[in-house]
Amino acid sequence: MAMMQSLARNIPQANASLKKKEWKRSKFMGVELNEKTLGIVGFGRIGREVAKRANAMDMKCVAYDPFITKERAAQLGVEMMSMAELFKVADVITVHTPLIAETRHVINEKSIATMKDGVRIINCARGGIIDEKALYDAVRSGKVAGAALDVFENEPPTDSPLLTLDQIIVTPHLGASTVEAQVNVAVSVAKQCIEVLKGGAAKYVVNAPMVPPEHAEVLAPFAQLAEKMGRFVTQIAGGRISAVELIYGGELSAYAGSMKYVTRLALKGILDPVLQQPVNIVNADFIAKERGIAVSETVTQESSGFKNLITIRIRTDKGEETVSGTVFFKGRSRIVAVGGYTMDMIPEGYVIVSRHLDRPGVIGRASTILGKCNINIAGMQVGRINPGEKALMVLNVDSEVPEDVMAEIRSMPGIFTATFAKISAEKI
């Protein structure tokens, strides 16, 4: 908020000028924020706090976040829209996302070209979300009226050309550097210690779902599988998630009282890829509720012929996606179904998931594109229901696949959708 007001009224520049004994009022003509449109990219905890304050200043707030429903945002006085739409309508853009592959350089030469002339851009989140060269060029040309940056791709940014432009306000990563923030952390820790020592309940790390010791060893591989399945399904689904359903079948029905532990890990996998804040077994359920995601858990003896089966079904504003998995002997886990198609997929590493027309040449052309780009295919699974109709292919690859390569695959005749996903191989 301080950055936005400083941008609007040229406060740092005017301050520096006056201290040089200059009196150049006309040079620092500002703009009002009243009735301007604020575009918030990433509507998590910080984004929501920004919107609350901006609404109080009579700004119109619009936001993009793949995990917030339109209904939840409307309750907060914010209109949800796609990132492309947001870039077109916003007078001021502020980013509050994590730095992941999907958000690196999300503000770049192409996206800036779609923005309003005279837009103002703020980044107090992570360096790398903005392509700094593209921003420099846009400010120089006048397309971007000004920018305020607290974070940079390289810190300290001693050689950055951004520091040479008067229209860009910069601070040395001061986001959480307040006396109150440091005091509040200490007070919070002290209060928690007092509460626990008085016999009360702890709110944070120790507030994880309780699992009986005799269940913990049995459920550990299922929890690992559930987290990977969650990470996988959220990447291939697309859209804003409104509901998550977890179904535990077969022998898992004997552990009904302990499945909340597995559910939390599944939610961690679902939320982790796109959120800026840390997600863990303690806060996953709370974060899902905070974002308006309905979570349900069902335990049944039905398991589609497997000894045990985990199914994760998520609903988004673009449709529904379902993934099922099982754990075999000695903890060996597999994803056995994706979107209703039978699979035998190892839930590790990098994968490409495509829905395509089941006809000769489609798979071969996709493989040729990857080979041309020196991307090795480690494994392939194809599922279909009826010959010649829609089929699903999962390719395990040895490295990340650039977006331009994915775009080429999507452009192939017979390909309906193609998505790249990264499945964590970390142990819990």
N, C-alpha and C positions, 0 to 999 in steps of 0.2 A: 504494500500500500504506500509506503514511503517512496519507493522507486517510482510508482505510477504518478504520484503527485509531483515529485521532483521533475519527472519527464514533462508533465503537462504545463508546469509553470517555470521551467528552466532554472530551478532554484540553485543547484550547485554552480552553474555557469554564472548566474547573476551575482552570487556570493563572491566568487573568485574575481569577477570584474570590479566590483565595488571595492574590494580589498586592495586593488591596484590603483585606487583613487579615481576610477572611472565612474561616470554617471550616464549610462547608455540604456535608458528605459526602453526605448523603441526596439533595441536589439533583442530584447528578451520577452517579446510578446508571446503570451501563452494561449492555451485552449482550456475550455471548461470540460470537466468530466461528467457533469450533469447531462443525462439523456444520451450519453455515448454508450456504445456497445462494447462490453468487455468479453473477450473470448478466453475461456479457461480450458487449457489443454491438460487434462488429468484432473478428475473431480473427486479426489480422495479427501483425506482429513484437511490438508492445507488448502486445497482448492475450494472446499466448502466454506472454510473460514474466510477466505478472500471474497467469495460471493456474498457472504453475510454482510461484510463491511461495504462492499460495492453497492449492494442493494440499498443500504442506508444512505448512500450518496446519490440515489436516484439514477444509477446506471442500469442499463439493461444487460443482464448476464446470460450468456450462452456458453455451453460447455460440451466437450467431447470426452467420453470415458467409456471404454468397452464393457465396464462392469457395473455401471449405474443405469438403472431403468429410468425411462422417461417419467414414470409416475413418481418415483422417489425424488428426482430432480425438481419436478413441478412443486412438490411439497416445500422445497427450499427456495422457490421463486426463480428457478433457472430452467431454460429451455435446452434440451439435449439435441445435438445434431451431429452430423458427420464432421470429421476434421476438415474436409474440403469445403463444406458449407461454412464452417466457422471462420476459416481463413478469408472467405469472400465478404463476410458481413461485419467483422470485428474492427473497431477503431483502435482498440488496445488488445494485444495478445499476451497472455502470461502462461508460462509452461510449468506444470507441476507433475511430471512423470519421472519414472526411473530411467536411467540410461541403459537401454537394452537394444538389441539389434533392430527392432521395429521402430525405436524412437531416435536412433542416432541420425543426426542431420535431418530430422523431420521438417525443420524449417531450413529450406535450401533455396537455391536459385529458382527452381520451378514453382515451389509453393509460394515464395515471396511474390512472384509474378502474378499470382491469382489474388493477392491481397489488395485492399483499398490503397489508393495513393495517400501517403501521409500517415500510414499505420505506425503505431508505436509498439515495440516488442520488449518484453521483460523476461529475463531468465534468472531466477533465484533457486533453481532446482539442481541441475547437473550440467557440467560442462560437456559439450559434445552433442547436446540436443539441437543446437543451432550450428549450422555451417558458418563459421566465423568469417571466412572469405566472402561468402555470398552476402552476409549481413553488411560487411564493410562496403562492398560494391553498391549495395542497395541504398545505404545511407549517403554515400558519395553522390549517387545519381539523384537523390531526393525522393525515390520511391518510398523509402522508410524515413519518417520524420525524425525518429530518434529511437534509441534503445537504452536499456538499463540492465547491466550484467553484474551479478554477484559471483558467478562461477565461469570457469573458462576451460577450454580443452587442455591447455597446459597451464599449470599453476606453479609459481607466479607467472603471469603473462608478460614478462618483461619485454619481449620483442614483438608483441602483438600490434599490428597496425591499428587495431581498434582504439588503442590508447591515444592515437593522434587526432581523433575526431571529437570536436566539441559537442556534437549532437549525441554522443554516447556517454552515459553516466556509468562509472565503474566503482565497485567496492571490493575489498579483498576477502571474499567468502565470509561475510559477517552474519549469515542467516540466523544462526542460533546464539550469536555472541551478545547476550544481554545479561546483566546482573541478575534479573528476575529468573531467567531460564535456568541459570546455574543453581540459584537458591532453591527453585521449585523442585529440581531433581533431588537435591539433598533432603528437602523436607518430605518429599514423597517416599523416599527410601526409609527415612526415620519413622514415618507414620506406619508404613507397612510392617516394620520390625516391631513396633509397639503393639500393633493389632494382633500379630501372630503370637507374641509373648503373652498377651492377655487371653489367648485361647481363641481368637477370632480367625476368620478365613483369610488366606492370602489371595491377592488378585492376579498375580503375575506368574512367574516361572513355576512356582510350586502348585499352581492351580490347574494342573493338567488332569485329564480324565484318569481315574484310578483303574489300574488293570491288576487283577490278582496275580501274584508271582507265577502260579501254575499255568496261567493263560499267556503271560508275556512272551515266552519263548515260542509258543505255537503261533501267536498272532504277528510276530515280528515280520516274517516274509510277506504276509498279507498287507501289512501296513506299508512296507516298501513298494509292493506292487500297486497299491491304491494311490500312493503319491505320484508314481510315474504315470499311471492311467489318467489321473487328474491333470497332470501337466500336459499330457498328450491330447486329451479330448478338448481342453480349452483352446489349444492352438489350432485345431482343425475345424472347430465349430464356427467361429466368427460371430460377431454381433455381441450385443449386451446380454449378459446372462440374467435371467429372471428367476430360474429355479434349478435346483440340483437334487436329483433323486439317487440314492444309493441303495442297492438291493444286494443282500448277502444270502447266498443259497447253499444248500447241501450241508456238509459237516459244520459249516460256520454257524448254523442255527443253534448249535450247542453252546456257542459263546455269545449269545444275544446280549447279555448284560455288559459285555466288554467291547462291543463293536463301535462305541462312540470314539474310542481311541483310533480305530482305523478310519472312521469318518473324518476326524479332524485332519489326519494326514492327507486324505483325499482332497479336502478343501484347501489345504496348504498347497498341494500341487496345482489345483485349479486357479488359485489366486496369485501364486508366486510370479508367474511369467509377466504380469502386467502391472503390478502394484509397486509403488515407490516405498511403502513402509514394509518393514520386516513382517513376514507371516510365519507363525509357528503353531505348534500343537495347542498352545494356550489361547492365542487370540484369533485363530482361524474362524471359529464359529461366530465370534463377536463381529469380526470384520464383514463376514457374509451378511449378517443381519443388518449391520449398519448401512450396507449398500443395497438393501432391499431384496436380497437373494433368499428365496424360500428354500430351506433344506429339509429333506425328508429321508428317513432311514427305515428300511423294511428288511426283516429277517424271515426267510422261508426255507422249507426243505426242498423246494424245486430248484434244480441246478442244471437243467438241459443236458443231462447225461454225464456231467462232470461230478467228481467227488465234492468239489467246492467251486463256487463261482461268485465273483464280484462284478456287478454291473453298475456303471455310472451313466446316468442319463441327464443331459443338461438341455434346458430350453432357453433359447435366446430370441431376440426380436427378428432373427433371420430363419428360425426353424428349430429343429431338434437334432441332437447328435447322441449316439449311444456307443459305449465301448464296454466289452466284457473281458474279464481275465481270470486266470486260475493259477494255483500253485500246485505243481506236481511233487513227486518224491524228492527229498533232500532240498527243498526250497526252490526248485527250478520253476520260474514263473513264465507265463506266456499271456499275450493278448490273443484271445481266441475268436473275437468277433468285433467288427467295426461297422456301425451303421446297418446291422443285420446281415452282413456278409461274413462268412466263416473265414478265419485267419489262423495262422500259427506263427505269430510275430513275437520276436524277442524284444522286450520293452527297454531298449538301450539306444544310445547314440542319436544319430540324425536320420530322419525319415522323410520321404515324400509320399503324400497320400493323394491319389487322383481318382476321380470318378470319370469314367470314359465309356464310349460305345464299344461293346465287345465285338471287334472285327479285326482282321489281319492288319498288321503294320503299325497299330497305335503304340504298342509297347516298344516295338523296335525303334520307332522314331524318337520316342522319349529317351531311350538308352543312347541313341546316337548323339542327341543334344548334350547329354551329360558327358559322354566320352569325349566329344569335341572340346569340352571345357575342363578336361582332365579330372572329372569327378568320378571316383570309382564306386561301382555298385557292389555292395557286400552281400545283399540278399534281396529276394523278391517274393512277394506273396500276391496272388490274384484271387479275388473272390467274385463269383457270379451266381445268379439264381437261374436264369434261362439263357441259353446260347443266343448270341446276336443282340442281346439287350444291354441294359446298363450294367457295368461291372466296376469293381473297386480294386485298385492296385496300391500296394505299399512297397516302396523301395527303401531298403536300408542303404545308406551311403556313408562313405568314410569321412566326409567333411561337410562344412556348411555350404549351402547352395545359394549363390547371390540372387537377388531379386530379379535381375535382368534375365537370368537363366530360367527362373520359374515363370517369368512372363512369356518366354519363348515356348516353354512347354504348354502353358495355358492356351497359347495361340494355335496349337496344332489342331487340325481337323479331327473331330471325334472326342476331344477332351472337353468335359463339362466344367470340372473344377480341378485345381491342383494346388496343394498347400504344403509348405515346408514346416517341419516341427522338430524341435530339439527336446529329447527326453533325458532328464537328469539321470546319471548313473551313480550319484552319490548315495552312500549308505546312511541310514537314519541313526 
